[in-house]
Amino acid sequence: MSNATDTYTDGPYIQAACFCDTVLRDDTGAFSLIRIIDTYNTTAQGPEPPAEMPPVMANLNLVIMLKSGVARGRSEIKIVPEYPNGETKDPLIFSVHFEGEEKGANIKATVNIKLDLEGLYWFYVYVEDQKKTAIPLRVKYHRVVTRN
């Protein structure tokens, strides 16, 4: 059991990290996340759709919400995508400013990513090179054969 003096011995903390369909921000700056996504479905349809998933460009809303804890000042937030085959891609890098304690920093970005493999993608979230969490995204490919 921790005592009150141990409350903010670390940080920053992840309040939320996800992909979602829509992000609303009201006049107070509060976010509402609509339809959190952990699966991306893509379909090829026709008389002879490809057996393997063709590459698709996905536009995803990324939201990272952080609370400062002991963190103060500017920090670098890095998101490193890892593809189902274990290959990592160039990171997305954001700068945020922490004011301490319960005060937070939010990132909302549209991520345009080429999905060319079916399977589980991971997006590792780092704060100043310290891994804080990971966001999963499962990509599923569906073939629909149509006959004329």
Secondary structure, 3 states (H helix, E strand, C coil): CCCHHHCCCCCCEEEEEEEEEEEEECCCCCEEEEEEECEEEEEEEECCCCCCCCCEEEEEEEEEEEEEECCCEEEEEEEEEECCCCCECCCEEEEEEECCEEEEEEEEEEEEEEECCCEEEEEEEEECCEEEEEEEEEEEEEEEECCC
